[in-house]
Amino acid sequence: MKGRIHRRNISGCGLAGMMSEDGRLMSGEGIIRSMEVLHDRSNGLGGGFAGYGIYPDRQDHYALHIMYDDIKAKEMTDVLIDEWFEVDAEEVIPTKRVPGVGKAPLLWRYFVKPSADFNECGVCEEDYVIDAVMLVNSTVEGAFIFSSGKNMGAFKAVGFPEDVGKFYRLNEYEGYTWIGHGRFPTNTPGWWGGAHPFTILDWAIVHNGEISSYGINKRYLEMFGYKCTMLTDTEVVAYSFDLLLRRHNLPIELACKALAASFWTDIDRMKAQGKKVADVYEALRMVYGSGLLNGPFAIILGHANGMVGLSDRVKLRPLVAARKDDMLYIASEESAIREVASGLDRVWNPKAGEPVIGELKIPVSNTDAVRELEETVA
């Protein structure tokens, strides 16, 4: 329209997530359709997805998804990967030409296990993998490991999310959990590595909003060995969940309450009412004060055993949830859910700072239960 004034949409970005708590595998086509409904919440400067259960033939291997600016960066990274890991297979990540996605970096994936002598490093296997990821991302110019979990993978690019999904041929994958993101960057550049989701191990985060506490969060995480290299505030959220859930072994509910902490006035009010939970919330604020996420945000966390939706303490960004049978859906808008699911059992707007939690009925880490289920199905 002639004379139209273009303004930044500061509440932009679109999120969607779907998971089968029974662990049923679904094509990536569904999450692409869901994100396409949210097209106008992004501006083509970033789209991405994460799928869980997509590599069943190599579910015991870490799948490293890496983008390279040039062959030199790959050669330098290959030296480090061979030093740190036993490589079972490596290949180009399959893509197809899509008009909405421009020139891509070299996209490669490796299926690896830690080298046989990793125990000599004195760290657990997961920390060993994180150290390797941080080493590559902070020292090899032009190389970015953007996914490093088991039996899962992140796929992201500059473009609208539906185009990015088609570019990566996600309809050819099947997973029990899918999350998606359409980006509308306001303070950070639109580039391939800066698109969502942000991941470490099997934790994957998509985010709408702004983490205004990024500086203190970044410094806090660096105390535990994390290195933020992706030029965006969202990266700290993925690392924060790894710290609280895996390393500090907090329940998901408490980890969410630490990151979207109660206001001190609310804690004082609960104390006056004699609620014992006030002491827990007070302790979380005191211990994890530097990890608290400030600013407007709505996030979806994907992980090997489930999916979590969470908004900030006053819900400055939209988040809707729904259930049908074994399915949990979370999105920025209800329309994105109804595009892929009809006859919903329940639709609701989660309260500010209260997580929506989906969990696999049989956790993937429970290998005996998984094996028993597989034998029953067979």
DOPAMAR-147488 format. One record per residue (C-alpha): residue number from 1; x, y, z. Coordinates in steps of 0.05 Angstrom, whole numbers, plus 5000, padded with zeros to 4 digits. Each point is the difference from the previous one (the first is absolute). Layout:
BEGIN
NUM	X	Y	Z
...
END
This chain:
BEGIN
1	5000	5000	5000
2	5028	5068	4980
3	5020	5042	5059
4	4997	4941	5048
5	5041	5010	5064
6	5042	4939	5019
7	5010	4990	5075
8	5036	4947	5039
9	4955	4948	5030
10	5031	4996	5069
11	4953	4943	5021
12	5015	4959	4938
13	5029	4930	4994
14	4956	4939	4996
15	5006	4935	5040
16	4968	4932	4993
17	5012	4933	5032
18	4966	4932	4999
19	5016	4935	5035
20	4970	4931	5008
21	5007	4979	5073
22	4991	4928	4975
23	5063	5009	4958
24	4963	4992	4933
25	5041	5024	4941
26	4972	5056	4957
27	5025	5029	4934
28	5032	5068	5002
29	4945	5023	4952
30	4955	5017	5059
31	5046	5050	5033
32	5013	5033	4932
33	4925	5010	4990
34	4993	5027	5071
35	5056	5051	4990
36	4973	5021	4932
37	4938	5027	5036
38	5047	5044	5040
39	5033	5028	4937
40	4984	5073	5016
41	5034	4995	5068
42	5069	4995	4967
43	5034	5040	4946
44	5041	4949	4963
45	5065	5010	5038
46	4998	4934	5037
47	4961	4935	5004
48	5016	4934	5033
49	4977	4935	5030
50	5022	4944	5046
51	4975	4928	4996
52	5008	4944	5051
53	5003	4926	4982
54	5022	5016	4929
55	5063	4956	5000
56	4976	4932	5027
57	5055	4961	4965
58	5054	5040	5036
59	4964	5018	5065
60	5061	4987	5042
61	5043	5049	4961
62	5005	5075	5008
63	4977	5033	4936
64	5043	5061	4987
65	4968	5048	4950
66	5052	5050	4977
67	4999	5059	4952
68	5065	5021	4967
69	5016	5065	4964
70	5052	4965	4957
71	5039	4935	4991
72	5058	5026	5042
73	4954	5005	5061
74	4977	4929	4988
75	5071	4974	4995
76	5019	5034	5066
77	4938	4973	5034
78	5011	4930	4974
79	5068	4999	5036
80	4966	5017	5066
81	4943	4951	4990
82	5048	4943	4985
83	5038	5019	5063
84	4939	5001	5045
85	4954	4948	4970
86	4993	4934	4966
87	4962	5015	4935
88	4951	4947	4978
89	4976	5039	4938
90	5000	5069	4969
91	4963	5030	4942
92	4970	5062	4970
93	4933	5018	5032
94	4949	4987	4945
95	4967	5063	4973
96	4962	5022	4939
97	4998	5066	4962
98	4945	5045	5027
99	4989	5071	4972
100	4991	5030	5069
101	5067	4976	5027
102	5063	5033	4973
103	5070	4974	4993
104	5015	4951	5054
105	5065	4987	5037
106	5029	4930	4996
107	4953	4958	5044
108	5029	4936	5028
109	4982	4949	5053
110	5041	4950	5038
111	4977	4941	5043
112	5051	4992	5055
113	5017	4971	5068
114	5052	5027	5047
115	5069	4973	4989
116	5018	4938	5039
117	5045	5037	5048
118	4952	5057	5017
119	4996	4977	5073
120	5071	5024	5009
121	4973	5071	4995
122	4965	4992	5067
123	4932	5024	4976
124	4934	4964	4984
125	4983	4983	4928
126	4951	5057	4991
127	5049	5052	5026
128	5053	4971	4954
129	4955	5011	4940
130	4983	5070	5022
131	5074	5017	5008
132	5012	4976	4929
133	4941	5041	4973
134	5024	5062	5037
135	5071	4989	4975
136	4979	4998	4927
137	4951	5058	5005
138	5049	5046	5036
139	5065	4983	4963
140	4986	4979	4929
141	4983	5059	4957
142	4942	4986	4953
143	4976	4936	5036
144	4937	4995	5043
145	4974	4937	5033
146	4926	5015	5005
147	4975	4933	5024
148	5033	4947	5043
149	4948	4954	5030
150	4984	4926	4995
151	4945	4976	4953
152	4980	5073	4987
153	5020	5056	4955
154	4992	5075	4989
155	4990	5029	4931
156	5003	5075	4989
157	5014	5053	4948
158	4985	5071	4977
159	4930	4998	4971
160	4927	4993	5019
161	4989	4937	5042
162	4957	4963	4949
163	5054	5010	4947
164	5055	4977	5049
165	4960	4937	5015
166	4993	4984	4927
167	5074	5017	4988
168	5020	4948	5051
169	4949	4949	4974
170	4970	4991	5069
171	4940	4963	4971
172	5049	4942	4990
173	5015	4996	5075
174	4957	4971	5056
175	5004	5021	5072
176	4958	4997	5064
177	5013	5073	5017
178	5007	5060	4953
179	5011	5073	5016
180	5003	5057	4950
181	5017	5074	4997
182	4991	5059	4954
183	5046	5058	5016
184	4989	5075	5000
185	5068	5026	5026
186	5000	5069	5030
187	5067	5007	5035
188	5045	4946	4970
189	5018	4982	4928
190	4962	4952	4956
191	5051	4946	4982
192	4999	4924	4994
193	5032	4986	5067
194	4955	5052	5035
195	4935	4967	4979
196	4963	4959	5052
197	5000	4949	5030
198	5062	5005	5044
199	5024	4934	5027
200	5050	4964	5043
201	4997	4925	5006
202	4926	4982	4993
203	4974	5067	5028
204	4970	5044	4946
205	4970	5069	5011
206	4955	5044	4956
207	4984	5069	5027
208	4956	5060	4987
209	5021	5063	5036
210	5063	5030	5028
211	5045	4978	5057
212	5020	5067	5030
213	5040	4965	5054
214	5045	4969	4946
215	5063	5033	5026
216	4996	4974	5071
217	4973	4932	4976
218	5059	4993	4953
219	5051	5016	5054
220	4966	4952	5049
221	5001	4943	4950
222	5073	5013	4982
223	5016	4984	5073
224	4978	4929	4984
225	5040	4994	4935
226	4946	5020	4949
227	5021	5045	4943
228	4949	5044	4964
229	5022	5008	4928
230	4936	5006	4958
231	4989	5075	5006
232	4930	4995	5029
233	4968	5003	5069
234	4961	4935	4992
235	5063	4957	5004
236	5003	5010	5076
237	4932	4967	5009
238	5023	4933	4971
239	5062	5000	5043
240	4961	5021	5062
241	4954	4940	4993
242	5059	4953	4991
243	5031	5029	5064
244	4937	4995	5042
245	4970	4936	4974
246	5060	4957	4984
247	5057	5025	5042
248	4961	5024	5061
249	4946	4947	4992
250	4941	5046	5016
251	4930	4977	4983
252	4972	5036	4939
253	4949	5038	5042
254	5055	5029	5045
255	5046	5015	4942
256	4944	5040	4967
257	4986	5036	5065
258	5074	5018	5006
259	5001	5030	4929
260	4932	5033	5004
261	5005	5015	5074
262	4945	5026	5045
263	5003	5074	5018
264	5025	5015	5070
265	4933	5033	5016
266	4964	4934	4982
267	5048	4960	5043
268	4988	5048	5059
269	4925	4992	4989
270	5005	4924	5000
271	5041	5003	5064
272	4947	5043	5033
273	4948	4948	4980
274	5043	4945	5032
275	5014	4964	4934
276	5062	4957	5008
277	5015	5002	4925
278	5021	5073	5011
279	5065	4974	5032
280	5015	4959	4938
281	4987	5059	4953
282	5043	5045	5045
283	5057	4949	4998
284	4996	4995	4924
285	5005	5076	4993
286	5059	5003	5047
287	5039	4943	4968
288	4982	5013	4927
289	4992	5076	5000
290	5052	5008	4945
291	4964	4948	4958
292	4932	5033	5003
293	4975	5018	4931
294	4976	5071	4997
295	4960	5033	4945
296	4942	4977	4957
297	5004	4928	4976
298	4961	4939	4980
299	5041	4936	4988
300	4991	4928	4982
301	5052	4951	5025
302	5008	4934	4964
303	5040	4943	5032
304	5007	4925	4993
305	4944	4985	5049
306	4950	5055	4987
307	4982	5072	4985
308	4989	5062	5043
309	4967	5066	4987
310	5015	5060	5044
311	4986	5075	4999
312	5029	5057	5041
313	4974	5021	5068
314	4948	5048	4971
315	4989	4965	4934
316	5021	5055	4952
317	5002	4950	4943
318	4943	4954	4978
319	4998	4925	5013
320	4942	4952	4990
321	4997	4925	5017
322	4953	4944	4981
323	4992	4925	5009
324	4968	4945	4960
325	5008	4927	5020
326	5075	4989	5010
327	5019	5064	4964
328	5023	5065	5031
329	5002	5063	4958
330	5031	5068	5017
331	5001	5061	4954
332	5000	5075	4996
333	4929	4998	4971
334	4943	4951	5006
335	4992	5000	4924
336	5068	4965	4993
337	4974	4943	5043
338	4933	4993	4966
339	5034	4997	4932
340	5027	4931	5019
341	4950	4975	5052
342	4924	5001	5003
343	4952	4981	5055
344	5048	5021	5055
345	4987	4974	5070
346	5024	5063	5033
347	5027	5068	4980
348	5027	5050	5051
349	5043	5061	5010
350	5055	4983	5050
351	5008	5051	5056
352	5062	5044	5004
353	5061	4962	5023
354	4963	4933	5005
355	5030	4945	4957
356	4962	4953	4955
357	5035	4933	5005
358	4995	4940	4954
359	5036	4935	5016
360	5010	4935	4965
361	4964	4944	5036
362	5062	4957	4992
363	5063	5043	5005
364	5052	4986	4947
365	5053	4995	5053
366	4963	4940	5031
367	5032	4950	4952
368	4969	4939	5034
369	4930	5029	4993
370	5012	5020	4929
371	5026	4931	4982
372	4940	4968	5034
373	4953	5045	4961
374	5035	4984	4935
375	4995	4925	5013
376	4926	5008	5017
377	4986	5038	4936
378	5040	4949	4959
END
